[in-house]
Every structure is written in C-alpha cells, then in structure tokens.
C-alpha cells in the first residue's frame, strides 16, 4: 500500500508505505539504497534520518482517528456526509454553481466549482472571507472555487459554508 497521506494523515509530503515482507525480500539488488525498501527494512526505517515530526504527526492522527472518530469506516462516513452537503448545494443551485467533475467522479476531499463569472467568484471569495471562510480559491491551473474538506474539517464548517453558498446565490 502506497498512500500519499498529506493533509489527512499528517503534514504535506508524508507518504505511508506498507509492504509485505516477501515483496521486500524480492527487491532487486541493483536498486540504489535510497530507493530500495529492502535497505530501509534492514535498517529499520533508519537508512537516513527519518522525518521525525511527520512520523509523530501521523501517529497523533492515527490515534485521533481511532479514539475520537471511531476508525476509518466512521471517518469515511463523515467525509461522505460532508461532501454530500456541499454537492447538494451545487446540484440544487439551478446552475449557479457549476461543479468541475461529473457526479460519478466527485471527490470527498475537494469540492470544486465555478460561478457564472469571474467577478462573482471574486465577490464570493471576498464575502466568504468576511465570514471566516478562507482558502477557498481554486487551484491556479483550474481556477474557480475549491472547498477542501479534509478529515479534520468539522461538520460545522461544512454547514457554515453551505449556508453561505445558498445565501450568496440567492442575493446574486
């Protein structure tokens, strides 16, 4: 399992790798040490200086997921509920909010959409900031709006954003 875990399990750049022992042992000897899981396993993940803070953070998040959230299935359910709230606003906006992705390809982590004009998007971002709804500007390559609702985003934050979106659309 190769899991890019940034923003959900730890800080940016964190990757969690879980490899079966038999696969580690079959690693080609021709691989440079830095790229060989066998080398890392033989050195107990200390072939080079491990990213201690990142590992510590992943441990804290794993503990939180288990003890506070109730495990991965519970987290998945919460994320699905959060995403549904925002996608329902998009779908019920009569075209005011236009999602970037097809319904069957929608992300549970990043809800992306456009408004009818760039001027309205600018107003949306400015007014959202006045309501402490920040970091909603879309990725520079896509534009629009991006609501990142990673694991740590509470339901209250999603509800607040959904309410703001409905209010903004009704006044535009």
C-alpha positions in Angstrom: 0.0 0.0 0.0 1.4 3.3 -1.0 -0.6 6.2 0.5 0.1 9.8 -0.1 -1.2 11.0 3.2 -0.6 14.7 3.4 -3.4 16.8 4.9 -5.4 13.8 6.1 -2.9 11.7 8.0 -0.1 14.2 8.5 1.8 17.2 7.1 2.4 17.8 3.4 4.9 15.3 1.9 4.0 12.4 4.1 3.7 9.1 2.5 2.8 5.9 4.3 4.1 2.7 2.7 3.1 -0.8 3.8 4.9 -3.7 2.1 4.7 -7.4 2.6 7.9 -8.9 3.8 8.1 -11.3 0.9 8.0 -8.4 -1.5 10.7 -6.5 0.4 13.0 -9.5 0.1 12.5 -9.8 -3.6 13.7 -6.2 -4.2 16.4 -6.1 -6.9 19.9 -5.6 -5.5 20.6 -3.2 -8.4 18.4 -0.6 -6.9 20.2 2.3 -5.2 19.9 2.0 -1.4 17.7 5.1 -1.1 15.1 3.5 -3.5 15.2 0.1 -2.0 12.5 -0.9 0.5 14.8 -3.9 1.4 17.6 -1.4 2.5 15.1 0.6 4.6 13.6 -2.6 6.2 17.1 -3.9 7.1 17.9 -0.6 8.7 14.5 -0.5 10.5 13.5 2.6 8.5 16.6 4.5 9.7 18.7 4.2 6.5 18.8 8.0 6.6 17.4 10.5 9.1 13.7 9.8 9.4 11.2 12.7 9.2 10.5 12.5 13.0 7.9 15.3 13.2 6.0 13.9 10.2 6.0 10.4 11.8 4.9 11.8 15.1 2.0 13.7 13.4 0.9 10.6 11.6 0.8 8.8 14.9 -1.3 11.5 16.5 -3.7 11.5 13.6 -4.0 7.7 13.7 -4.7 7.8 17.5 -7.4 10.6 16.9 -9.0 8.6 14.1 -9.3 5.5 16.3 -10.2 7.1 19.6 -12.2 10.2 18.7 -13.6 9.4 15.3 -14.2 5.7 15.6 -11.9 4.3 12.9 -11.6 4.5 9.2 -15.1 3.5 8.3 -16.6 6.2 10.6 -14.2 8.7 9.0 -15.3 7.7 5.5 -18.9 8.1 6.5 -18.3 11.5 8.0 -16.5 12.6 4.8 -19.2 11.3 2.6 -21.8 13.3 4.6 -19.7 16.5 4.5 -19.2 16.2 0.7 -23.0 15.4 0.2 -23.9 18.6 1.9 -21.8 20.7 -0.5 -22.6 18.8 -3.6 -26.4 19.1 -2.8 -25.9 22.9 -2.7 -24.2 22.7 -6.2 -26.9 20.4 -7.6 -29.8 22.4 -6.3 -28.4 25.8 -7.3 -30.1 25.7 -10.8 -26.8 26.0 -12.5 -25.5 29.0 -10.4 -22.7 26.8 -9.0 -21.1 24.6 -11.7 -19.1 21.6 -10.5 -15.9 20.7 -12.3 -16.4 17.0 -12.2 -19.0 14.6 -13.2 -21.2 13.3 -10.3 -19.6 9.8 -10.5 -16.1 11.2 -10.2 -16.6 13.7 -7.4 -14.0 13.9 -4.6 -14.8 13.6 -1.0 -11.9 15.9 -0.1 -12.1 18.8 -2.6 -15.4 20.2 -3.8 -14.6 22.3 -6.8 -16.9 24.6 -8.7 -17.3 27.7 -10.8 -19.7 30.6 -10.6 -21.3 32.3 -13.6 -18.5 34.9 -13.9 -15.0 35.6 -12.5 -16.4 38.8 -11.0 -18.9 36.7 -9.0 -16.1 34.3 -8.0 -14.1 37.3 -6.7 -17.1 38.6 -4.8 -17.8 35.1 -3.4 -14.2 34.8 -2.1 -14.2 38.3 -0.6 -17.6 37.8 1.2 -16.6 34.3 2.3 -13.5 35.7 4.0 -15.7 38.2 5.8 -17.5 35.1 7.3 -14.1 33.5 8.2 -14.4 31.1 5.3 -10.9 31.2 3.9 -8.6 29.4 1.5 -11.4 28.7 -1.0 -9.6 30.0 -4.1 -9.3 27.2 -6.7 -6.1 25.7 -7.9 -4.1 28.1 -10.2 -4.4 25.6 -13.1 -8.2 25.3 -12.8 -9.5 28.4 -11.2 -12.9 28.7 -9.6 -13.6 27.7 -6.0 -12.1 24.8 -4.1 -13.6 23.8 -0.8 -11.1 21.4 0.8 -12.9 19.3 3.4 -10.2 17.0 4.6 -10.6 14.7 7.7 -10.0 17.5 10.2 -12.7 19.8 8.8 -15.6 19.7 11.3 -19.2 19.3 10.1 -20.0 22.8 11.5 -17.5 24.3 9.0 -19.2 22.5 6.1 -22.6 23.6 7.3 -21.4 27.2 7.6 -20.0 27.1 4.0 -23.2 25.5 2.6 -25.3 28.2 4.3 -23.1 30.9 2.9 -23.3 29.5 -0.6 -27.1 29.4 -0.5 -27.3 32.9 0.8 -24.8 34.2 -1.8 -26.6 32.5 -4.7 -29.9 34.0 -3.5 -28.6 37.5 -3.5 -26.5 37.4 -6.7 
